[in-house]
Amino acid sequence: TGKVVWAKNNEIQTTTVRGLAGGDDDDALPDGERLPVVPRDLGACELYPQSIKHNCNGRFIAVCGDGEFIIYTAQALRNKAY
């Protein structure tokens, strides 16, 4: 779906990169050019994330850190399991 999810300290952020590079050759960005993304805050995580993993269909993400993991929904960062 073109989503990118990352952690900045305890904050989880996401953005969509689908369609940013442009489909036409006129609008296409050259290789190595920075993409103009607008990050969206999903919320704060309860632990300090050391890694983020997603399941194969992209509906859930697991945030791992401090010897624990929490499973969240990828859309709204709601807890699904501890």
Short mmCIF file of the C-alpha atoms (twelve columns), coordinates in Angstrom:
data_MODEL
# 
_entry.id   MODEL 
# 
loop_
_atom_site.group_PDB 
_atom_site.id 
_atom_site.type_symbol 
_atom_site.label_atom_id 
_atom_site.label_alt_id 
_atom_site.label_comp_id 
_atom_site.label_asym_id 
_atom_site.label_seq_id 
_atom_site.Cartn_x 
_atom_site.Cartn_y 
_atom_site.Cartn_z 
_atom_site.pdbx_PDB_model_num 
ATOM 1  C CA . THR A 1  0.000  0.000   0.000   1 
ATOM 2  C CA . GLY A 2  3.020  2.273   -0.027  1 
ATOM 3  C CA . LYS A 3  3.119  2.964   3.722   1 
ATOM 4  C CA . VAL A 4  6.249  3.629   5.729   1 
ATOM 5  C CA . VAL A 5  6.179  3.377   9.539   1 
ATOM 6  C CA . TRP A 6  9.041  4.518   11.791  1 
ATOM 7  C CA . ALA A 7  9.755  5.465   15.382  1 
ATOM 8  C CA . LYS A 8  11.194 8.751   16.569  1 
ATOM 9  C CA . ASN A 9  11.950 8.220   20.253  1 
ATOM 10 C CA . ASN A 10 8.626  6.959   21.682  1 
ATOM 11 C CA . GLU A 11 6.511  8.502   18.909  1 
ATOM 12 C CA . ILE A 12 5.356  6.280   16.048  1 
ATOM 13 C CA . GLN A 13 4.965  8.059   12.697  1 
ATOM 14 C CA . THR A 14 3.772  7.010   9.261   1 
ATOM 15 C CA . THR A 15 3.595  8.354   5.726   1 
ATOM 16 C CA . THR A 16 2.449  7.177   2.318   1 
ATOM 17 C CA . VAL A 17 4.916  7.123   -0.567  1 
ATOM 18 C CA . ARG A 18 2.569  5.792   -3.244  1 
ATOM 19 C CA . GLY A 19 2.279  8.228   -6.117  1 
ATOM 20 C CA . LEU A 20 4.966  10.636  -4.876  1 
ATOM 21 C CA . ALA A 21 7.456  9.863   -7.631  1 
ATOM 22 C CA . GLY A 22 4.892  10.516  -10.367 1 
ATOM 23 C CA . GLY A 23 3.750  8.097   -13.036 1 
ATOM 24 C CA . ASP A 24 4.643  10.189  -16.075 1 
ATOM 25 C CA . ASP A 25 8.169  10.840  -17.231 1 
ATOM 26 C CA . ASP A 26 7.438  14.580  -17.029 1 
ATOM 27 C CA . ASP A 27 6.620  14.441  -13.297 1 
ATOM 28 C CA . ALA A 28 9.148  11.743  -12.357 1 
ATOM 29 C CA . LEU A 29 11.807 12.608  -9.807  1 
ATOM 30 C CA . PRO A 30 15.398 11.805  -10.752 1 
ATOM 31 C CA . ASP A 31 17.164 8.958   -8.944  1 
ATOM 32 C CA . GLY A 32 18.582 9.966   -5.578  1 
ATOM 33 C CA . GLU A 33 16.179 12.883  -5.134  1 
ATOM 34 C CA . ARG A 34 14.509 13.311  -1.738  1 
ATOM 35 C CA . LEU A 35 10.807 12.538  -1.612  1 
ATOM 36 C CA . PRO A 36 8.498  15.252  -0.258  1 
ATOM 37 C CA . VAL A 37 6.741  13.252  2.478   1 
ATOM 38 C CA . VAL A 38 4.435  14.581  5.183   1 
ATOM 39 C CA . PRO A 39 4.699  12.473  8.361   1 
ATOM 40 C CA . ARG A 40 1.548  11.690  10.329  1 
ATOM 41 C CA . ASP A 41 1.772  10.968  14.063  1 
ATOM 42 C CA . LEU A 42 0.111  7.709   15.081  1 
ATOM 43 C CA . GLY A 43 0.746  8.248   18.780  1 
ATOM 44 C CA . ALA A 44 3.139  7.474   21.596  1 
ATOM 45 C CA . CYS A 45 4.394  3.975   22.310  1 
ATOM 46 C CA . GLU A 46 4.477  2.644   25.869  1 
ATOM 47 C CA . LEU A 47 8.064  1.428   25.541  1 
ATOM 48 C CA . TYR A 48 11.197 2.648   23.791  1 
ATOM 49 C CA . PRO A 49 11.109 0.942   20.363  1 
ATOM 50 C CA . GLN A 50 14.229 -0.914  19.281  1 
ATOM 51 C CA . SER A 51 12.594 -2.568  16.267  1 
ATOM 52 C CA . ILE A 52 9.301  -2.446  14.405  1 
ATOM 53 C CA . LYS A 53 7.936  -5.443  12.482  1 
ATOM 54 C CA . HIS A 54 4.740  -5.822  10.479  1 
ATOM 55 C CA . ASN A 55 2.672  -8.852  9.575   1 
ATOM 56 C CA . CYS A 56 2.322  -10.005 5.982   1 
ATOM 57 C CA . ASN A 57 -0.969 -8.239  5.250   1 
ATOM 58 C CA . GLY A 58 0.101  -4.956  6.898   1 
ATOM 59 C CA . ARG A 59 -2.787 -4.655  9.355   1 
ATOM 60 C CA . PHE A 60 -0.684 -4.949  12.515  1 
ATOM 61 C CA . ILE A 61 2.748  -3.815  13.657  1 
ATOM 62 C CA . ALA A 62 4.780  -5.190  16.550  1 
ATOM 63 C CA . VAL A 63 6.975  -2.783  18.476  1 
ATOM 64 C CA . CYS A 64 9.837  -4.529  20.280  1 
ATOM 65 C CA . GLY A 65 12.033 -3.049  22.984  1 
ATOM 66 C CA . ASP A 66 13.048 -3.230  26.645  1 
ATOM 67 C CA . GLY A 67 12.614 -7.023  26.554  1 
ATOM 68 C CA . GLU A 68 8.896  -6.677  25.678  1 
ATOM 69 C CA . PHE A 69 6.719  -6.365  22.616  1 
ATOM 70 C CA . ILE A 70 3.331  -4.788  21.935  1 
ATOM 71 C CA . ILE A 71 1.139  -5.477  18.911  1 
ATOM 72 C CA . TYR A 72 -0.690 -2.444  17.526  1 
ATOM 73 C CA . THR A 73 -3.053 -1.848  14.623  1 
ATOM 74 C CA . ALA A 74 -1.183 -0.083  11.826  1 
ATOM 75 C CA . GLN A 75 -3.984 2.403   11.118  1 
ATOM 76 C CA . ALA A 76 -4.609 3.957   14.537  1 
ATOM 77 C CA . LEU A 77 -1.961 2.490   16.901  1 
ATOM 78 C CA . ARG A 78 -4.486 0.714   19.149  1 
ATOM 79 C CA . ASN A 79 -3.238 -2.072  21.401  1 
ATOM 80 C CA . LYS A 80 -4.125 -5.581  20.234  1 
ATOM 81 C CA . ALA A 81 -1.878 -7.714  22.478  1 
ATOM 82 C CA . TYR A 82 0.919  -7.443  25.029  1 
# 
